[in-house]
Amino acid sequence: MQQLNIIPPRSGVSFILKKGQRLRIVDIEGEQVSDFICYNLHDKAEYLSSGRTIDYAETIFLTKGHPFYSNRSNIMFDMIEDSVGRHDFLLTPCSADTFRIIYGHTEPHKGCFGNLSQVLSEYGITSDNIPVSFNIFMHVSVDADTGRVCVLPPKSRAGDHVLLVARMDLLVGLTACSAEMSNNFAFKPIGYRIES
């Protein structure tokens, strides 16, 4: 079987995933989040939508068997395997502003937002076109009474994975997340592989 491609800690990649191809995303060492965004390869004004996906699924706990929708209500991909069962589709990609506002960093890292902007720029995607990401392996709890969100250590362990299958030709952005709380305060790589 083909080896995994490796995304180094606190970085990102972009690539094309054709209709019918499968994308395996692997937490190589455990407790590492991967921010995932995608666009219709042939019309990049169509992109992955958190709001529409959650609305149609009627749950924030998206997992195996769920379709993921675009801002135009078209299915972009399905999740067909999930060895963890807990991910986040509420929070935006971490950014320099995240590190400044939440963590108080005076020299903040560019974060997943900056990494995604950088790797997608060759396709004409600007920072204003980065949507809410599907945060694979991220563990976010929501208090039933107050609505307060809390970022907890991921439940993923070394070798855990998700498998997605594309329902249209996609432009994908994928990261090894840069936020301390999201990754239990350690930064590790993410593996991925395109499978036919």
C-alpha angles and dihedrals in degrees: 000000000000115000122249121264109234126225107200118230115287095009140097145215138203129210144153121263113193125216109279095019119121126226119208115198116192133194096218100190102016136254094049123131124215120202112216127193131163143184136200100267092219098044114025092190084079111077143159111289123208092189097051094042094051091042094054095040091047090218139081090213100084117184145136112348097026123121117218117221137211127229085265093055094251119136109250099180144341127229106230101170131030123168094181108041097203125091137140131244098165106074128072123236112281113257143178086274090053091055092045097046103034103028100028095231114169092198101034126195114244089242129199091311091058093042092051092047090051099048094043096046092090087064093052095259112142128196090261088062097057108111131197105296130229098243104212114209092005115138114211122167124202120206108233094218105037101024089229113158122218126191110221132182112284117262091220120112131197110301097016114141150175125217121209129187120206118235092188137016105286140196105213133200116194133176146185095232121247102202117111099215093045092059101037089259098299129096120221139164128269124218127212138174134187110224128190 
